[in-house]
């Protein structure tokens, strides 16, 4: 309760931010406390620590800047297409789906991600020197270190070389105000250091899943380590790191909910499978998230099916592709996949009897004429730990061990023991790809997993392997106009 009271108090603080630097900077100081020299007691630090997560949530609920656009839409036509009825998508959506983005594409904007980083920098600067109790200081440093690592992990995977700011921007004369891009190796090294600092303070982090817990830090550590091994030529040391993190979390079927759909229910927020979540709270004015893109306008749905079962909001922008619909239907009809009804609503519910599909995950309040998007979105859940453990064992060439973990996921999905039995390397790799696709649609996970497994080329053959930085993103025109020191990502315009 104390933490929730503080969390709502910080909203007022966050609303007064950005007073030290002008709005023409792309990476801006976002902490009024540092700007006004008010870092005097523990409450200043604690409020600002909670403010970091407010800023992270602000980033990930933006239109076309969120986990879906940054972590799944680019899987492309294999998974995604425009509305099945109205066939509409705007240019930015088409650009992302087809990986033809440019500096004008909305999703290339990193401004609010750096706003959260800057607030973390302020906490990490002042928490060590402000008079505080050890548990208050450890909480602040641990939370800020995790948050900074988490944000930079997104940034480095998306853009490669990115500005590495480690000091809060409190004056326009600081070099951090107009930074250059730092080599990604240095950025990744800093992410590793921040993860370790968060773990050094894990006893102070607490258990609130809207903020970092020890499990959340270890999830980031495991994902970071697998990325470093597969994409940054990090070597076996990173497999050891991933194994250490996953062992700390513990891999067991008992932590999975028996009913897959319950994981995403608005009535079961912060359930036992959730590790780290984005809170959608009416009181904060941050309700929403990317689910709006999957809902239908009422005029396209037969009146008897509006809000039961078809979610209604406004113009629908994204639908599953026919390929992915066929995959889901086959998994249900052939293998008895009990996840499919949650991952896909399916029926002849169109205004003229057309068949439509939509994701059934993350449904909000459907008691009124339009859906209220008040379901939490998930950053990390326990099933991802199990999948990363299977992936780790695949890289270790422990194929039977990989299947043991995969079969934890498969048992809930299909109700069968030892669903996967083929221990050949390619069979295991394909099984991993299959289960990422079937377990995690609409969660911003699949793009990254397919890249790690070197399978993205199979599912999005339109990606040109020979094109420089095809898996990265361009920097927005907005960022470069405000900071002429930023060079565009090579291979992009």
Order of alpha helices (4+ residues) and beta strands (2+ residues): alpha-alpha-alpha-alpha-beta-alpha-alpha-alpha-alpha-alpha-alpha-beta-beta-alpha-alpha-beta-beta-beta-alpha-alpha-alpha-alpha-alpha-alpha
